C-alpha cells in the first residue's frame, strides 16, 4: 500500500511556528510521506524557526524580495507552487493561518485539484482543522463545505517543544529577573502600520516609564517599517 503524500506549505515565521509540530508528527507516521514546501515569504525569520525545530524543506521557492508587496508575494507564490505541486504531486496540501502564502497555496492546490486541509482560511478547503470548539462552531455558522475537526492549537505544541528545560538561548532573556512582572508582546501586522502602530509603541513606552517593576520583552520583527516605528 502506497503512503499518503502530505505536503505542508508555509512561508512566514508565524506559520512555521504553528505548522512545525504538525510537520514533526507527520514525519513520525509510517503511513505518511511528509513533504514541506516553504515560500520564504519571510526568509531569515522562517529559517530560524526551521532550524529551531530541525526541519528541512523539500522545496524552497525563496520568493522574498526587498520592499515586497502582498501582490508580489501572491503572484510569485502562486506560480512557484504550481510547479512545486506538479513536480512533487502531493495527495493533500496543508496550510494554516491567513497569510498571502496560505491563500496562494490553497488556491494553487484548488487549481491543481489537490484536496486542501486548513486552519482558518477561505472557502477552498476540503478539511478544516479548528483549534477550539468555538472555532468549529463559527465554521459551521458560516456553512463552510468539507469536514471540520477540532484539533487543539499547535502553538501550544510549539511552545512545549521550544521551552524544553525552561532555559533560554538568548543572553538578553537569560538576564531577565522573572521575579518581576514580565510582559511578552508582539506587534508587526500590516494593518497596524502607521498611526495605529505608533499608538501601540507609545502605550508600551508609557507602561515602561510608569511601572518600573515591569519588564517588557518584545522580539522586534525584521520588517523595516516595524523596526523604524519601534526604534522611534
Secondary structure as GFF3:
##gff-version 3
##sequence-region A 1 232
A	DSSP	beta_strand	4	10	.	.	.	ID=ss1
A	DSSP	alpha_helix	13	28	.	.	.	ID=ss2
A	DSSP	beta_strand	32	38	.	.	.	ID=ss3
A	DSSP	alpha_helix	44	53	.	.	.	ID=ss4
A	DSSP	beta_strand	59	60	.	.	.	ID=ss5
A	DSSP	alpha_helix	70	88	.	.	.	ID=ss6
A	DSSP	beta_strand	92	96	.	.	.	ID=ss7
A	DSSP	alpha_helix	100	111	.	.	.	ID=ss8
A	DSSP	beta_strand	115	119	.	.	.	ID=ss9
A	DSSP	beta_strand	127	130	.	.	.	ID=ss10
A	DSSP	alpha_helix	133	141	.	.	.	ID=ss11
A	DSSP	beta_strand	147	150	.	.	.	ID=ss12
A	DSSP	alpha_helix	154	163	.	.	.	ID=ss13
A	DSSP	alpha_helix	171	174	.	.	.	ID=ss14
A	DSSP	beta_strand	181	185	.	.	.	ID=ss15
A	DSSP	three_ten_helix	190	192	.	.	.	ID=ss16
A	DSSP	alpha_helix	195	210	.	.	.	ID=ss17
A	DSSP	beta_strand	214	218	.	.	.	ID=ss18
A	DSSP	alpha_helix	224	231	.	.	.	ID=ss19
###
